[in-house]
Amino acid sequence: MDLKPEKIQRVLSKYKFRDVAIEELQKIHRIFPDLDPHPGTYTFTDSSQKDLLKLIGVIPVKYDGRSYNIPIQLWLLDSFPFTPPICLLKPTSNMVIREGKHVDAKGRIHLPGLHNWDYPRSSVVGLLNEMIKKFEEVPPLSSKPTEDTKDPHELMAFVSNLQIKDGDNRHLSQQNIKVSVIGGGDLGMACVMSILSKCNVDKLVFIDLTESSTKGGSTDLEMFHLPKVQVSKDLSASAGSRVIVVTANSWSSEESYVKVVQTNVDLYRGIIPSLVHFSPNTLLLIASQPVDIMTHVAWRQSGLPPTRVIGAGCNLDSERLSYILTVNLNLHKPAWVIGELSDNKVPVLSNVGLNSNGTPEIARSNSHKPLLDRGFGLMKNQGQRSWSVGLSVADITNSILTDKNKTHSISTLAQGWGGIGAEVFLSLPCMLGANGSARLAGVSLGPEEDSKIRTSVNTLSTLMSQLRI
């Protein structure tokens, strides 16, 4: 693969993981030499643009005894390979897109491998092999029909429902289950007690940092000798943790909000790399404030894939909203609150019922919007007390430890979702299991909801640009 042209080098220089991206591109070329790199400008649905690298070419697909070359285009986001590519069909003038479960009307390709992307377990080579397999079952393109030619080989077969397969994590239950909570105070203590009550853990390590402004509770835990709890002030005690919950905050007396947040960033710089060093296979769950910013910071500092760095985000609001809709308003569908944990968060509804086995998605219909808005209004003044957040953190932790694949609205890397071009973290519906998080597909929101999301993207991007990570 020729990556030497100046234009390609200029685009690659802006990639956050340039060396890793180049290594992945060479792997792709060895298996799929018909895919060539080209620089280009990608336009997201919010009209923002970014110079990116794209792979253009064909993949070989066999269907009903015939061989076809399917033209595709893969846009690689600047956080590649830690985020999946945007995959598109590129039909020629004599081809027609066959819309189905894996391909939409605009040619956007949707596959389980994209939903469950988790580098380095996931790769473009693996994704292309999955794409070939799916297209061999159901060809995504056909020739434009004429009066004289109607080839039955070009008719699309029935498309079965998309099934996201659970990873085989049965062996996890046989391993020692260890969780660590980093940071004391009311929230740290609430997380400890809630996790002990909700989750089946073999050991829970509570580390009360002296540098944090949220200290306290460790002495009480030591005095009363709670079973399974180890109290420490040394980060090395967290070694081998399946999940690490970070509640530490370091609020300063600075008047500027940026400077206040910077003190938290500085605190994280001293703990996040160490935590990952001691537990390289862990999943980081951030509960420090502001949660969307601090989750983003933790991801940048950790070097972990974004599927393994998440924030508590709007999970508590989402659980409250679902409960109100079910108990008070008799609407038996899961609901999520998405976006920034601020006044700009918005409620959305699932397309499946509470007891459905189908893959959940955000519903596109507005028929339930009045009830959804009413339920959202009923929960607005409930606040986020430490015990409430602790219970929410325990619920998220339990879904990870038990490989539950429950959908939570958690703070995650939102780049590429719903046309978001910026690298920001927002609360989005994600399926959570032992391998981390997998975002649900993005959908078109209403004008009001979309405006709030875009405002949050701009606000968070501006704040991140002012911080020294």
Secondary structure, 3 states (H helix, E strand, C coil): CCCCCHHHHHHHCCCCCHHHHHHHHHHHHHHCCCCEEEEEEEECCCCCEEEEEEEEEEEEEEECCEEEEEEEEEEECCCCCCCCCEEEECCCCCEEECCCCCECCCCEECCHHHHCCCCCCCCHHHHHHHHHHHHHHCCCEEECCCCCCCCHHHCCCCCCCCCCCCCCCHHHHHCCCEEEEECCHHHHHHHHHHHHHHCCCCEEEEECCCCCCCCCCHHHHHHHCCCCEEEECCHHHHCCCCEEEECCCCCCCCCCHHHHHHHHHHHHHHHHHHHHHHCCCCEEEECCCCHHHHHHHHHHHHCCCHHHEEECCCHHHHHHHHHHHHHCCCCCCCEEEEECCCCCCEEEEECCCCCCCCCCCECCCCCCHHHHHHHHHHHHHHCCCHHHHHHHHHHHHHHHHCCCCEEEEEEEECCCHHHCCCCCEEEEEEEEECCEEEECCCCCCCHHHHHHHHHHHHHHHHHHHCCCC
